[in-house]
Amino acid sequence: MKRRSKRVVPLVLTVCLGISGVLPHAGGMQAKAAASLEDGLVGYWNFDGDTDEARLQNRASGSNIAAEKSGSGVTLKSGDGIDGGSAYFGKAANSYIKLNLRAAEAGLNASTDDFTFSAWVKYDSDALNGDKINLFQQTADVSNTGADGRTILYLNTGKKYGTFLTGADAVCDGATVAMNNWHHIAVTYEHTAKKMQFYVNGSFVTESTLAGTAVNTATDILVGIHKNMNAVGAIKGYVDELRYYNKVVNADTVKAIYDEFGLAEGLRALIEEAEGLLESGNASEEATADMQAAINAARELLNGGTASKEQLEEKIQQLQAAVEAYQRASVVTIAVDTTDVVREIPSAMFGINHRYHKDGYGSWDTSTHSIADAFNALSKEAKFGSVRYPGGTVSNLFTWKDAIGPLEERNPTIAGNNFYSAAGETPVAPAFGVDEAMKWIYDDLGSEAIFVYGLGRGNPQDAADLVEYLNAPNDGSNPGGGVDWAAVRAQNGHEEPYGVVRFEMGNEFSDVGQDYWMSGKGSLSAVDAYIDGGIMTYTEGPPSYYQNKTNVAKKADWRAAASNSDGNPNEERYVYWVPVVEDSATVSVAGTAWRIVDSLEEQGAENVCTFDYETGKITFGDGTNGNIPAAGAKITCTYQSQQAGFVDYYDAMKAVADEIGMDIEIYSGIVDRDQKSFITKMNQKGYNDKYDGVIIHPYSSFSSAAQYEDSLVTAKQKTDYVASHKDAMMEATGDNSKKVAISEFGINTQSNYVTSLGTAIYIANHMVDGVNAGAAYQNKHCLVDFTVGDNLGAWHQCVIQCHNSEDGYKYVATPSLHLFSLFNNMTGNVQVNQEISGNGDYCGSNNSIVKNVNIYSTKDEKGNTYVLCINNKKSDTSFVSISVDDRDLTGEEITVWELGSENVDDMNTLAEPDKVTVQKTSVTGNGTALAYTLPAHSVTSFKIPQEKVAVTVSATEGGSASGSVSKVEIGSEVTVTAVPEKDYEFTGWYKGETKVSEDAAYTFTVTEAVELTARFKKKPAPGDPKPDDPKPPVPGDPKPDDPKPPVPGNPKPSVPKQGTSIPSGAVECKVTRSDEKGGTVTVSKAAKGKSVKSLNIPDTIKWEGYTFRITEIAAKAFRNNKKITSVNIGANITKIGAQAFFKCSKLKKIVFKGKKAPKVSSKAFKGIAKNCKVYVTKKMPKKQVKILQTRLKKAGVKSKVKYKK
């Protein structure tokens, strides 16, 4: 036997038990008989020796099975093994070790033989490269890649072992392998019952009864490669201690094989990680001392030479107990710095996917033509930031013009999942149409829509019309001409624009069952077809999934049966994809071509029809003017269609948005796996400026609480996937403004666990990590579903369940619904930085480590701070200590919302609808840090109110001052008052030596703690010279206009924070970017108490030594101001907000001083004087003047823009 190595070898299997995951866990199938490592052993290779021949020697007693090495990609090493020698596989084609079983007349026939394989394995970190890799593989003939034999054991891209022994995959879901670390794997197979057992690190993980049939052929065994000999399926890493038994060994034997090397190495790894905990942790002195003592005792045992199995197990248990105690006593310290901004969080960030069909899955009450009250109440609790509509797959064939206007005039629409079955889907009555959804989303929920455009049946003009319908003002401007869609919207009951900003072009477009018109692309790649469109050809041939490319449909019925004739006169059918290329169509009935004619009149009893190439409409005769197809005869059509591509849609939609004067975002909706190719090809085609971002749908699959930790690791991996798309766009375009959005995600499994608290924890981690990865917005799938299945994924994913009962629909809020209420009510709109210490690793490895606590810190515009903590630990509490800007929190009422329950698989049901809810409490701060205990498997958010500061006033001799406030919120308005005594007069309010106001009653916005002094002076006596009388200059005195030298020792005040209000003459500004040199402000409103006729908005303002550019005029800034008659708009203004000068009825003159036309939002100048004159300076080019003219017209200005003389 080998010597036990003294090297530290971390045996890390990702079973999420804290650092105890490096050790074997209790198995469920322990045998009572004593273990025998020799019984049934017919192959044993430990790869020791001085030559390759020696290293390949079979050490099994009495066996004549030989092993051979082939190919340059396998190296037999004298070291680097779990102990001693090893076999290294370099992931090369035609490189493997073969166990020559057949030559020894011991070929493995899996249909008649039992067997066991085991080995120590360490995969390189880059071993997986887009496909599973094969550890043990059958082959009946190594020279024939098509020979009989199947994969006995592989590692999939999810780092889980699996088998294909019987022609069907069975995956060991209970354990995830950590790359670049040694682990022990063993599989047994009992052929009669077709049962395979998986063991990892000496412990039973799972048993699978295999479907299918094993190959009935005696085979050899390949190690490290698939029988096809390709490099992609080959392993990369080390193999050692390879064993082959011709029987099913018991669990006790597997444990004994592992123990031979695993216990000592496992103890070393545990010591190493325990020492790492000591370095980074901050537990109590007692827990620290106990941990150090346990580490010392373990080291002493290892350093003392050979240790017995019992001694090793005892020390492992003792050190593991010390580790667990230390972790329980550790405190996670969170120091939040609200001045260090990470990113702004769009209001749309935490949203949901909602589908229009099936009356919004029971959310739309057709009896009252409104959202169901009980459902609406739950939705409002969640306060979704965005709602994706009309859904995912179902949106692809959605025709929005069929879903507006009076219900009785609407045409049924076709669900995008029509090609998910041979029969097709029932047409949809779109009662929950565009306006019903938009009114609910914008007017009732106060949310915003993510609109998925039906790319399967659309065209660029139709998409542009949609942008106009949703966003154009109803003022007769009619951008783009043609139908005034804003007027149509108003007629349908919504006068004001909705303001939809984000559009996705198709859902998972080009995926299986979602290729639609792309089924005719031929040799053109899906990505090229999506980007550029082109001529698609639809001919007879095998279906694309369930889509028969030459079938025809009724106007609102695309089911397969609609392609059959009804046998009625004047039948009409439609091809799926339009417009049709002229003269490309051939219509057939029951396989016989019918002639296409211009008119059916006087055609007689002929097999003829007419064909409209624009609409794809086919019309048959009445028996006199053209024949009637026989009832039941199948009608088909071969044809070509000219389809537009993404770039065509982008240009058309952006053109309308520009005319409206708004920015919209248009995202690629091609299927995930093609998004990076989309990014690359858009760059190659010169289209980097023709998309705003890409969409991904990072789903996962888990079904039980036993997989809780695996789900958390996967959530981490999925959000890394987000960052990779962001990086790909930056690399291709150099433009960091392009976005990646997650418009569907979740656990897509038919399991009640998906409705549980454990899944809510998964979602919470996904959303926090998604923000950190740069997601533009995140829409969980889905809002509501019936508790019965359909072909659109597991209903269990919904956050609101719709149960059909005798009393109508009953709605149940899942823990995930309550999670959204926490994220959307108890987080802010600006992410800020945080320093974290003492936060140990819970599970995962390498780049997929899940921390004990996942933390997300934000602030809002009022200055409140939010700290959201996800305690990922399944069974243990976590202790946190939270500080904010080193503030003293004593006496502060801190709001606490907490989502949790006793068990991780707890869920809400009709019988127990409130088993898992959000508990809302508060705690009172005491000191500079808040100490709190987070329950196991919980999400808790803390709202620390904005800091309160003191305003202190004093007065010099000659008067009094009032208005001091001991605690006031930053951003509040405070009035201080100065009153002079007899014979004195007030000269001003001073902050230090700086005069801040001459008003005796001074009202200002608090930005920091401040001390103000009211100064007074004696009134001059009769005959005294007046203060304004000129005095003769004294030689050497400075002139009045000379700059004053700085006062030595006076520090420069800190730059005002974002959101700080700054007075500037007749206006008040708000800081939008806090920067010493590049700061910006928005004009937010008229200054209190200031009334001017001629309003001047300068290029910049100065405040306490800092200069800020004025870049925007806020929405409603001067609304209804009846004093302003003229306004000069500074050169740095880039945007004028909605209704900024609305109903400023005396405004007769506007001057723009910039070189570029600012964006002008809806109704910015509506209701100003009819004869208002608009001027620009000569700095503005004519092209910009034209743009400005268009934007002003839509905003309410009818006058022509002129150059100022």
Helices and strands as residue ranges (DSSP letters): E 13-14, G 18-22, E 41-45, H 52-55, E 66-70, E 74-77, E 86-90, E 96-100, E 115-123, E 133-139, E 151-155, E 161-163, E 170-171, E 176-177, E 183-190, E 195-200, E 203-209, E 220-223, G 231-233, E 236-245, H 251-280, H 285-303, H 309-329, E 331-344, E 350-353, H 357-362, E 364-365, E 370-371, H 373-382, E 387-389, G 393-397, G 400-403, G 407-409, G 416-420, H 434-438, I 439-444, E 449-453, H 460-471, H 485-491, E 502-509, G 516-520, H 526-532, E 533-538, E 552-553, G 560-563, E 572-575, E 586-589, E 592-596, E 608-612, E 617-620, E 635-644, H 646-660, E 665-670, G 672-674, H 675-684, E 693-696, E 699-700, G 705-707, H 708-733, E 739-742, E 746-747, G 752-755, H 757-772, E 775-781, E 784-786, G 795-797, E 800-805, E 808-813, H 815-825, E 830-837, E 841-843, G 846-848, E 850-851, E 853-859, E 865-871, E 878-884, E 893-900, E 917-924, E 930-934, E 938-944, E 948-955, E 959-962, E 965-969, E 973-980, E 984-991, E 994-997, E 1001-1005, E 1010-1018, E 1061-1064, E 1067-1073, E 1080-1086, E 1094-1097, E 1100-1103, E 1106-1113, E 1126-1129, E 1135-1136, E 1149-1152, E 1159-1160, E 1173-1176, H 1182-1195, E 1201-1203
